[in-house]
């Protein structure tokens, strides 16, 4: 072998070794090396580096954006979001303009990797602060970034730390509000603030301590520095938690990461999930039958959580429970942390048993505890309302956005419903809450007067407003739904009834702002139809009103997968002339684009993929402007702050709600008699007070509204697009000093745990020191 040949060979070997060495040092390869023995936690900065090494799929991403644009045509309040009414607190967001911006940035080669692009997609949807509007890209759902409790921080060590005075060198309230605005998805800042902390009712229901402070989709830096009043500090590490059920083992680089986590076959994944979990329509459990309105034993059963007393009745999934107060002999409590249940009939039975037992034991006051309730099965709200008021007809009217695609799909579906039913019986008979085709077949919904629609044109309209085009107001056909999906008291089986247990003035709704979706539907029925007052707990530490319902107030979520299935099924069942009309109007690539958007969404959940829209607006009875309730501010009638005792004893929360309603009636100063509240007259146009917009510096670090493109172009998100460090500057709102002083000065109604000096002595989470996974 010549010297030249030998040198070439040695160079090739060296190059190969160098390449292998480089590959072994690649961040995804390093993660692979750490992924042994089912490891779930990894260095946060290494996980971020791996994510940012994933190559950009530019052409496919452009198709994905086109598909998302199609789905947004079904977003019920799309036009309101772009130009909100006075009732919205957070800035508006033009979602279609945002998609245009993302498209331009892709075409201009602004992005260097797939993760930063998909994070911007995620943040665009999140900027709507709509719990029903969601799109979580696959790459965003591989890791969550969590703060981990230090190994040397035991219960005795916690007692050495006094009240918290700063986080990462910033005022506590300013930092928390900033963090809440980044991670919260409620439409009210007080609700997002509350969700930074552990929610005991939600913990009792889910049996898992989850909160935004502990876990975020945004990179949090490598640690968080907590500083206490005694000048001690605590560094809390951040780790990336693997969420996917796929392993990291075998990864070599960003390209292999993309192949494993971002190249899913939509059909295969849906079938796999259906086989694993079942996707049959919601059915009432065959082994559960309705119980009569009769009292039960008051001895009590096992509590759902150590902070709760023993309930007299509780569902097996802990979604509802009934209690009799030991301190107020005339008080009963119905705790409803969720309307999502494995057995609707069992849920309804618990309600009925609590009401009957309350009547038998002479309980004359009722606290309905809805804290932590993010929604669930729509028609459980209607049944609960009917059980409380058996002779009242629930209103619940709403409308849909009258888009061209909705019009075509509904018109063709209505004209070909028999063919559609024959070809796709599972579509016609199943779906979310049994109302999949409610908006696409005029025979399903009822008019605002509870009459049948006579044609698609009568249903669809459209009805023009200053904010766009909408369908006619319509109501659910509760008789049909009660017969086929969820039994509702007095419907379908008209002979079933029960007495009214409590008068409206003897009921109060207890909220923490997180109430959303089905919970919002129930609260609206109670407040607008029956004038039942509400109390809000917690929120930002200021003397001001707070909304009871701070989550999404839309009346129906619809999965993007379901919408795609409906459009595809309708098109397939349509006559050839209608198929040609569809292609002529919407193009041949619309289904390809929507499938691409679905295939890039994270899989899981009841909607099959984590991609959905707020499909239906809820409209208050008598509102001539037909303003979606998402844009109507409604303050609670009273507000109080949590105390440490209330975290370890939920009965103390109920006692406070009782006292604030029927006892001393002491509430946070300035929180009562707002004109939008029930007691204040329920003015639908009142709008939020200026204090509602007090973010204490919390608006600076999340992409919102009209600042969308400017922030991205200027690169003002430190650490690169999509990272979100969680260390927002105190640059907007009225400043943190006001928020802190207001929270500290109110002695009558308790104190927010983090707004006052507090020595932590309990292992139960009562401060963010313990809010770590």
C-alpha positions in Angstrom: 0.0 0.0 0.0 1.4 3.4 -1.0 1.9 6.1 1.5 -0.7 8.2 -0.2 -3.3 5.4 0.0 -2.4 4.8 3.6 -2.8 8.4 4.5 -6.2 8.5 2.8 -7.3 5.5 4.6 -6.2 6.9 8.0 -8.0 10.1 7.2 -11.1 8.3 6.4 -10.9 6.3 9.6 -10.2 9.5 11.6 -13.2 11.2 9.9 -15.4 8.2 10.7 -14.3 8.2 14.4 -14.8 11.9 14.5 -18.3 11.6 13.1 -19.1 8.8 15.6 -17.7 11.0 18.4 -19.8 13.9 17.2 -22.9 11.8 17.0 -22.3 10.5 20.6 -22.1 14.1 21.8 -25.3 15.1 20.0 -27.8 16.1 22.6 -30.4 13.6 21.5 -27.8 10.9 21.6 -26.8 11.9 25.2 -30.5 11.7 26.2 -30.6 8.2 24.7 -27.6 7.2 26.8 -29.4 8.5 29.9 -32.6 6.7 29.0 -32.2 3.5 31.0 -34.4 1.7 33.5 -37.5 3.6 32.4 -35.9 7.0 33.3 -38.5 9.8 33.1 -36.5 12.8 34.2 -33.6 14.4 32.3 -31.5 17.5 32.4 -33.7 20.3 31.2 -31.1 22.1 29.1 -30.0 18.9 27.4 -33.7 18.1 26.5 -34.1 21.6 25.1 -30.9 21.2 23.0 -32.2 18.0 21.7 -35.5 19.5 20.7 -33.8 22.4 19.0 -31.6 20.0 17.0 -34.7 18.6 15.2 -34.5 19.7 11.6 -37.2 21.9 10.2 -39.9 20.2 8.0 -40.6 23.4 6.1 -42.8 22.1 3.3 -44.9 19.9 5.5 -45.2 22.7 8.0 -46.7 25.0 5.4 -49.4 22.3 4.7 -50.0 21.9 8.4 -50.7 25.7 8.7 -53.2 25.4 5.8 -55.0 22.6 7.6 -55.2 24.6 10.8 -56.7 27.5 8.9 -59.5 25.2 7.8 -60.2 24.1 11.3 -60.3 27.7 12.6 -63.3 28.3 10.4 -65.2 26.3 13.0 -64.0 28.4 15.9 -67.2 30.0 17.2 -65.8 33.3 18.3 -63.0 33.7 15.7 -64.2 37.2 14.8 -64.6 38.3 18.4 -61.1 37.1 19.3 -59.6 39.4 16.6 -61.5 42.4 17.9 -62.8 41.7 21.4 -65.7 43.4 23.2 -65.3 45.2 26.5 -65.9 42.0 28.4 -62.5 40.4 27.5 -59.6 41.0 29.9 -56.6 39.6 28.0 -55.6 41.2 24.7 -57.3 40.0 21.5 -55.6 37.7 19.0 -56.2 37.5 15.3 -55.6 33.8 14.8 -55.8 33.9 11.0 -53.3 36.8 10.8 -51.1 34.8 13.2 -51.2 31.8 10.7 -50.3 34.3 7.9 -47.3 35.5 10.0 -46.1 31.9 10.6 -46.5 31.1 7.0 -44.4 34.2 6.0 -41.7 33.3 8.6 -41.5 29.8 7.2 -41.2 31.1 3.6 -38.5 33.6 4.7 -36.5 30.8 6.4 -36.8 32.5 9.8 -36.8 29.2 11.6 -33.8 27.0 12.1 -35.4 24.0 13.7 -38.8 22.3 14.0 -39.2 22.8 17.7 -39.1 26.6 17.7 -41.7 26.7 14.9 -44.1 24.3 16.5 -43.8 26.1 19.8 -44.9 29.3 18.1 -47.9 27.4 16.7 -48.7 26.3 20.2 -48.3 29.8 21.6 -50.5 31.3 18.9 -53.4 29.0 20.0 -52.6 29.6 23.7 -52.8 33.3 23.3 -56.6 33.0 22.9 -56.8 31.9 26.5 -59.6 29.5 25.5 -59.6 26.1 27.1 -61.6 24.7 24.2 -59.3 26.0 21.6 -56.2 23.8 21.7 -53.5 22.6 19.4 -50.6 20.8 21.0 -48.0 19.8 18.3 -46.4 16.4 18.8 -42.9 17.7 19.4 -44.2 20.1 22.2 -45.8 17.1 24.0 -42.7 15.0 24.3 -41.4 16.7 27.4 -42.7 18.9 30.2 -40.4 21.0 32.2 -40.9 20.5 35.9 -39.5 21.9 39.1 -38.3 19.1 41.4 -38.3 19.2 45.2 -34.7 19.1 46.5 -33.8 15.7 48.1 -32.6 17.4 51.2 -35.8 19.4 51.7 -37.9 17.3 54.2 -40.8 18.4 56.3 -38.5 19.5 59.1 -36.4 21.5 56.7 -39.4 23.3 55.4 -40.1 24.8 58.8 -36.8 26.6 58.5 -38.1 28.7 55.6 -40.2 31.7 56.4 -42.5 33.5 54.0 -41.4 33.9 50.4 -40.3 37.4 49.3 -38.8 36.9 45.8 -38.5 34.4 43.0 -35.5 34.7 40.7 -34.9 38.1 42.3 -38.4 39.4 41.4 -41.3 40.4 43.6 -43.3 37.3 44.3 -46.7 38.5 43.0 -45.2 40.1 39.9 -43.4 36.8 39.1 -46.4 34.7 39.8 -48.7 36.8 37.6 -46.2 36.8 34.8 -45.9 33.0 35.1 -49.6 32.6 35.3 -50.1 34.6 32.1 -47.6 32.3 30.3 -49.0 29.0 31.4 -52.6 29.6 32.2 -55.3 28.9 29.6 -58.3 30.5 31.4 -59.8 33.7 30.1 -59.5 35.4 33.5 -56.1 36.4 35.2 -57.5 35.5 38.6 -58.3 32.0 37.5 -54.8 31.6 36.0 -53.2 32.9 39.2 -55.1 30.3 41.2 -54.0 27.6 38.9 -50.3 28.3 39.7 -51.1 26.6 43.1 -52.2 23.2 44.0 -56.0 22.9 43.8 -57.2 20.6 46.6 -60.6 19.7 45.0 -58.8 18.8 41.8 -56.3 16.7 43.7 -59.1 14.9 45.5 -60.7 14.1 42.2 -57.6 13.3 40.1 -55.6 11.8 43.0 -52.5 13.6 41.6 -51.0 16.9 42.6 -50.7 19.0 39.4 -50.2 22.7 39.0 -48.6 25.1 36.7 -45.8 26.1 39.0 -44.5 22.5 39.2 -44.9 21.6 35.5 -44.9 23.7 32.3 -44.5 23.2 28.6 -42.1 26.1 28.5 -38.4 25.7 29.4 -37.9 27.2 32.9 -34.2 27.6 33.0 -32.0 25.1 34.9 -33.2 26.2 38.3 -35.5 28.6 40.2 -34.2 30.7 43.1 -36.6 31.2 46.0 -35.6 33.8 48.6 -37.2 34.0 52.0 -37.7 36.6 54.7 -34.9 35.2 56.8 -32.5 35.8 53.9 -32.2 32.1 53.2 -32.5 30.9 49.6 -33.5 27.7 48.0 -32.4 26.6 44.5 -35.1 24.4 42.9 -33.8 22.4 40.0 -35.7 22.0 36.7 -35.9 18.7 34.9 -37.4 17.6 31.6 -40.1 15.0 32.2 -40.7 12.5 29.4 -44.4 12.5 28.7 -44.4 10.2 25.7 -44.9 6.5 26.0 -42.1 6.1 23.4 -38.5 5.6 24.6 -35.6 7.8 24.0 -33.3 4.9 23.6 -31.6 4.6 20.3 -31.8 8.2 19.3 -28.7 9.5 17.6 -29.6 13.0 16.5 -32.4 15.4 15.8 -33.4 13.7 12.6 -33.9 10.4 14.5 -36.0 12.3 17.1 -38.2 13.6 14.3 -38.6 10.1 12.9 -39.7 8.7 16.2 -41.9 11.5 17.6 -43.0 13.6 14.7 -43.8 11.1 11.8 -46.9 9.4 13.1 -49.3 7.8 10.8 -52.7 9.3 11.7 -54.8 6.2 10.8 -52.5 3.8 12.6 -52.4 5.9 15.7 -56.1 6.4 15.9 -56.7 2.7 15.4 -54.1 1.9 18.1 -55.7 4.2 20.5 -59.2 3.0 19.8 -58.1 -0.6 20.4 -56.3 0.4 23.6 -58.9 2.6 25.2 -62.1 2.2 23.2 -63.8 5.1 21.5 -67.4 4.0 21.8 -70.0 6.7 22.6 -70.6 7.6 26.2 -73.1 5.1 27.6 -74.7 5.0 31.0 -73.3 2.1 33.0 -75.5 -1.0 32.7 -75.0 -1.9 36.3 -76.1 1.4 37.7 -79.8 2.3 37.9 -81.5 5.4 39.1 -82.2 5.6 42.8 -85.3 7.2 44.1 -85.4 10.5 45.9 -84.9 9.0 49.4 -82.6 9.8 52.3 -79.6 7.6 53.1 -77.4 7.1 56.1 -75.5 10.1 57.4 -72.7 8.1 59.0 -70.4 8.9 56.2 -67.9 7.0 54.1 -64.2 7.3 53.3 -63.2 10.9 52.4 -61.7 11.5 48.9 -58.7 13.3 50.4 -57.3 13.9 53.9 -58.3 17.6 53.7 -62.0 16.5 53.4 -64.5 15.2 56.0 -66.4 12.0 55.4 -69.1 12.4 52.7 -72.5 10.8 53.1 -72.4 9.9 49.4 -69.6 10.0 46.7 -69.3 8.6 43.2 -66.8 5.9 42.6 -64.7 8.2 40.4 -64.9 11.0 43.0 -66.4 13.5 40.5 -69.3 14.4 42.9 -69.8 14.0 46.7 -72.4 15.2 49.2 -71.6 16.4 52.8 -73.5 17.5 55.8 -71.8 20.3 57.8 -70.8 19.5 61.4 -70.4 23.2 62.3 -73.6 24.6 60.7 -76.5 22.4 61.4 -78.6 23.8 58.5 -75.9 23.4 55.8 -75.4 20.8 53.2 -72.6 20.8 50.6 -72.6 19.4 47.1 -69.0 19.1 45.9 -68.6 18.9 42.1 -64.9 19.0 41.2 -65.8 17.7 37.7 -68.6 17.0 35.3 -66.4 14.3 33.7 -67.5 11.0 35.0 -67.3 7.3 34.2 -71.0 6.8 35.1 -73.5 9.7 34.5 -76.3 7.8 36.3 -74.1 7.3 39.4 -73.2 11.0 39.3 -76.9 11.8 39.2 -77.7 9.4 42.0 -75.2 11.0 44.4 -76.9 14.4 43.7 -80.3 12.9 44.4 -79.3 11.2 47.6 -77.6 14.3 49.0 -80.7 16.4 48.2 -83.1 13.9 49.8 -80.9 13.4 52.9 -80.6 17.2 53.3 -84.3 17.5 53.2 -84.8 14.7 55.7 -82.2 16.2 58.1 -83.7 19.7 57.9 -80.8 21.3 56.0 -82.0 24.5 54.6 -78.8 25.9 53.0 -76.7 24.5 50.2 -73.2 25.3 49.1 -72.4 23.9 45.7 -68.6 23.7 45.6 -67.4 24.0 41.9 -63.8 24.7 42.6 -61.4 23.0 40.2 -64.2 22.1 37.9 -63.0 22.3 34.3 -66.1 20.9 32.7 -67.1 17.5 31.3 -70.3 15.9 30.0 -72.6 18.8 28.9 -75.9 17.3 29.9 -75.0 16.5 33.5 -75.2 20.3 33.9 -78.8 20.2 32.7 -79.7 17.3 34.9 -78.1 18.9 38.0 -80.1 22.1 37.2 -83.3 20.1 36.9 -82.7 18.2 40.1 -82.4 21.5 41.9 -85.3 23.0 40.1 -87.5 20.2 38.6 -90.1 22.5 37.1 -87.8 25.0 35.4 -86.9 24.7 31.7 -83.2 25.2 31.2 -82.4 27.8 28.5 -78.9 27.1 27.2 -79.3 28.6 23.7 -76.3 29.2 21.6 -75.1 29.6 18.0 -72.3 28.5 15.7 -70.1 30.5 13.4 -71.7 30.6 10.0 -68.7 29.8 7.9 -68.9 28.7 4.2 -67.5 25.3 5.1 -70.1 24.8 7.9 -72.8 25.8 5.5 -71.8 23.4 2.8 -71.2 20.5 5.3 -74.5 21.0 7.1 -76.6 21.5 4.0 -75.3 18.4 2.3 -75.5 16.4 5.5 -79.1 17.4 6.0 -80.0 16.6 2.4 -78.3 13.2 2.5 -78.8 12.2 6.2 -80.2 8.8 5.3 -77.2 7.9 3.1 -74.8 9.3 5.7 -76.4 7.3 8.4 -76.3 4.1 6.3 -72.6 4.6 5.4 -71.5 5.9 8.8 -73.9 4.7 11.5 -71.2 5.2 14.2 -70.9 8.8 13.2 -74.7 9.5 13.4 -75.2 7.6 16.6 -72.0 8.4 18.6 -69.7 11.2 19.5 -68.9 13.7 22.1 -72.0 13.9 24.4 -74.1 12.6 21.5 -74.3 15.9 19.7 -71.7 15.4 16.9 -74.2 16.2 14.2 -76.2 18.7 16.2 -74.9 21.6 14.1 -74.9 19.8 10.7 -78.4 18.4 10.7 -81.2 20.9 11.2 -83.5 18.1 12.5 -81.4 17.7 15.7 -81.4 21.1 17.4 -84.5 23.1 18.4 -85.3 26.7 17.9 -85.0 29.3 20.7 -88.7 28.6 21.4 -88.0 24.8 21.6 -89.7 24.1 18.2 -88.3 22.1 15.3 -86.4 23.8 12.6 -88.1 23.3 9.2 -85.0 23.5 6.9 -81.3 23.9 6.8 -81.7 27.5 5.7 -83.8 28.3 8.7 -81.2 26.9 11.1 -78.1 28.2 9.4 -79.4 31.7 8.5 -76.9 33.3 8.7 -77.7 35.9 11.3 -75.5 38.9 10.8 -74.0 40.9 13.7 -71.3 43.5 13.9 -68.9 40.7 14.7 -69.6 38.4 11.8 -72.1 35.8 10.7 -73.7 33.2 13.0 -76.4 30.5 12.8 -79.8 31.0 14.3 -79.9 30.7 18.1 -80.7 27.0 18.9 -81.2 24.8 21.9 -80.4 21.2 22.5 -83.2 18.7 22.2 -83.1 17.5 25.7 -85.9 14.9 25.2 -83.9 13.1 22.5 -80.6 13.4 24.4 -82.2 12.1 27.6 -83.5 9.1 25.6 -80.3 8.2 23.8 -77.3 9.6 25.7 -77.6 11.1 29.2 -80.8 10.8 31.3 -82.1 14.3 32.3 -84.7 14.6 35.0 -88.2 15.0 33.5 -87.2 14.4 29.9 -87.9 11.3 27.8 -89.4 9.6 30.9 -91.7 12.4 31.8 -93.1 10.6 34.9 -89.8 10.9 36.7 -89.7 13.9 39.0 -88.7 14.9 42.5 -89.5 17.8 44.8 -87.4 21.0 45.0 -85.2 20.8 48.0 -83.8 24.3 48.3 -85.1 27.8 47.4 -82.8 29.9 45.1 -81.9 32.3 47.9 -80.7 29.3 50.0 -78.1 28.2 47.5 -74.7 29.7 46.8 -72.1 28.6 44.2 -68.5 28.4 45.5 -65.9 29.1 42.8 -62.2 29.6 42.4 -62.3 31.0 38.8 -61.3 27.8 37.1 -64.9 26.8 36.3 -65.1 26.2 32.5 -67.2 24.6 29.8 -69.9 22.4 31.3 -69.3 24.0 34.6 -69.8 27.4 33.0 -73.1 26.2 31.4 -74.4 25.1 34.8 -73.3 28.3 36.5 -75.0 30.4 33.8 -78.3 28.5 34.2 -78.1 29.0 37.9 -77.2 32.7 37.9 -79.2 34.0 34.9 -82.3 31.9 35.3 -82.5 31.6 39.0 -80.5 34.6 40.3 -78.4 32.4 42.5 -75.3 34.2 43.9 -71.7 33.1 43.8 -68.6 33.4 45.9 -65.0 33.3 44.6 -62.0 32.1 46.6 -58.4 33.2 46.0 -57.2 35.0 43.0 -54.7 37.9 42.7 -54.0 39.6 46.1 -55.9 42.9 45.5 -59.1 44.5 46.8 -61.3 44.0 43.8 -64.0 41.9 42.3 -63.2 38.5 40.7 -65.1 36.4 38.2 -66.6 33.2 39.5 -66.3 31.6 36.1 -62.9 32.4 34.7 -62.5 29.5 32.3 -64.0 29.2 28.8 -67.7 30.0 28.6 -68.3 28.3 25.3 -71.0 25.6 25.4 -69.4 22.9 23.3 -65.9 21.8 22.5 -65.3 19.9 19.2 -62.3 17.9 18.3 -60.5 18.7 15.1 -60.4 15.0 14.3 -64.2 14.7 14.7 -64.7 17.7 12.5 -62.4 16.3 9.8 -64.3 13.0 10.1 -67.6 14.7 9.6 -66.5 16.7 6.6 -64.9 13.6 5.0 -68.0 11.4 5.6 -70.4 14.0 4.3 -68.3 14.5 1.2 -68.1 10.7 0.6 -71.9 10.3 1.0 -72.7 13.3 -1.2 -73.9 13.0 -4.8 -71.2 13.5 -7.4 -72.4 17.0 -8.3 -72.0 18.1 -4.6 -68.5 16.6 -4.5 -67.6 18.6 -7.5 -69.0 21.7 -5.9 -67.0 21.1 -2.8 -63.8 20.7 -4.8 -64.6 23.8 -6.8 -65.2 25.8 -3.6 -62.6 24.6 -1.2 -60.0 23.0 -3.4 -58.6 19.5 -3.7 -56.0 19.9 -1.0 -58.2 20.7 1.9 -58.5 17.2 3.3 -54.7 16.6 2.8 -54.0 19.8 4.7 -56.3 18.9 7.6 -54.9 15.4 7.8 -51.4 16.9 8.0 -52.5 19.2 10.8 -54.0 16.2 12.7 -51.0 14.0 12.1 -48.8 16.6 13.7 -51.0 17.0 16.8 -50.2 15.1 19.9 -52.3 12.0 20.3 -54.4 11.2 23.4 -57.4 12.4 25.4 -61.1 11.9 24.8 -60.9 13.8 21.5 -58.3 11.3 20.1 -55.8 14.1 19.3 -55.0 17.2 21.3 -56.6 19.5 18.8 -59.9 21.2 19.3 -62.0 24.3 18.8 -64.7 26.1 20.8 -67.5 25.1 18.5 -70.6 26.7 20.0 -71.2 30.0 21.7 -73.4 30.2 24.8 -75.7 33.2 24.6 -77.6 34.7 27.6 -81.3 34.8 27.4 -82.6 38.3 26.5 -79.3 39.5 25.0 -80.3 41.3 21.9 -76.7 41.6 20.8 -76.2 37.9 21.1 -72.7 38.4 22.6 -70.9 35.1 23.3 -70.6 34.7 27.1 -66.8 34.5 26.6 -67.0 38.2 26.2 -69.3 39.0 29.0 -67.7 39.8 32.3 -69.6 38.6 35.4 -68.1 39.3 38.8 -68.9 37.0 41.8 -71.1 38.5 44.4 -68.5 38.1 47.1 -64.8 37.1 47.4 -62.5 35.8 50.1 -58.9 34.8 50.2 -57.6 31.4 51.3 -55.9 30.9 54.6 -53.5 28.1 55.5 -56.2 26.3 57.5 -58.4 26.1 54.4 -55.8 24.0 52.6 -55.8 21.4 55.3 -59.5 21.5 56.1 -62.0 22.0 53.3 -64.8 22.3 55.8 -63.3 25.6 56.7 -63.8 26.8 53.1 -67.4 25.8 53.2 -67.9 27.5 56.6 -66.4 30.7 55.1 -68.8 30.5 52.1 -71.7 30.0 54.5 -70.7 32.9 56.7 -70.1 35.2 53.7 -73.5 34.4 52.3 -75.8 34.0 55.3 -73.8 35.0 58.3 -71.5 38.1 58.8 -71.4 38.6 55.0 -67.8 39.8 55.2 -66.1 39.8 51.9 -62.9 41.2 50.4 -63.3 45.0 50.5 -64.3 46.2 47.0 -65.3 42.8 45.8 -69.1 43.1 46.1 -72.0 44.9 44.2 -70.2 45.0 40.9 -72.9 45.8 38.3 -72.2 42.6 36.4 -72.8 40.4 39.5 -76.2 38.9 40.3 -76.6 41.2 43.3 -75.4 44.1 41.3 -78.1 43.6 38.7 -76.4 41.4 36.1 -75.6 44.1 33.7 -74.3 42.2 30.6 -72.5 45.3 29.2 -70.8 46.4 32.5 -67.4 45.1 31.6 -64.5 44.4 34.0 -63.2 46.9 36.5 -59.8 48.4 35.8 -58.4 46.3 38.6 -59.2 43.2 36.5 -56.5 44.3 34.0 -53.9 44.7 36.7 -51.3 42.1 35.7 -48.6 43.3 38.2 -46.1 43.1 35.4 -47.4 39.8 34.2 -48.0 40.5 30.5 -44.4 41.0 29.3 -43.3 37.5 28.6 -45.9 35.7 26.6 -46.8 36.4 22.9 -50.2 38.0 22.9 -52.4 39.8 20.5 -51.2 42.4 18.1 -47.6 42.1 19.5 -47.3 38.6 18.0 -45.1 39.4 14.9 -43.2 42.2 16.6 -42.1 40.2 19.5 -41.0 37.3 17.3 -39.1 39.5 14.8 -37.4 41.5 17.5 -36.3 38.3 19.3 -37.4 39.6 22.7 -38.2 36.2 24.0 -34.9 35.5 25.8 -33.3 32.2 24.9 -34.9 32.0 21.5 -38.5 31.7 20.2 -40.7 29.3 22.1 -38.5 28.9 25.2 -40.3 31.2 27.6 -37.9 31.4 30.6 -40.6 32.3 33.1 -38.6 35.3 34.3 -40.7 38.1 32.8 -39.8 41.7 33.6 -42.1 43.9 35.6 -42.9 46.2 32.8 -46.7 46.5 32.5 -49.8 46.8 34.5 -50.0 48.9 37.6 -46.9 47.4 39.2 -46.5 44.8 41.9 -46.4 47.0 45.0 -50.2 47.7 44.7 -51.0 44.1 44.4 -48.9 43.1 47.4 -50.2 45.8 49.7 -53.8 45.1 48.8 -53.4 41.4 49.6 -51.7 42.1 52.9 -54.1 44.7 54.3 -57.4 42.7 54.1 -57.8 41.0 57.5 -61.5 40.4 57.3 -61.6 37.7 54.7 -58.4 35.7 55.2 -55.2 36.1 53.3 -53.7 34.6 50.2 -51.0 32.3 51.5 -48.2 33.8 49.4 -49.2 37.4 50.1 -48.6 37.4 53.9 -45.8 36.2 56.2 -46.3 32.5 56.9 -44.2 29.9 58.5 -44.7 26.6 56.7 -45.1 23.7 59.1 -47.4 21.3 57.2 -46.4 18.7 54.6 -49.7 19.4 52.8 -49.0 21.9 50.0 -49.9 25.4 51.2 -47.2 27.4 49.5 -45.2 27.0 46.3 -42.3 25.6 48.2 -44.1 22.3 48.1 -45.5 22.7 44.6 -43.0 20.4 43.0 -43.5 17.1 41.3 
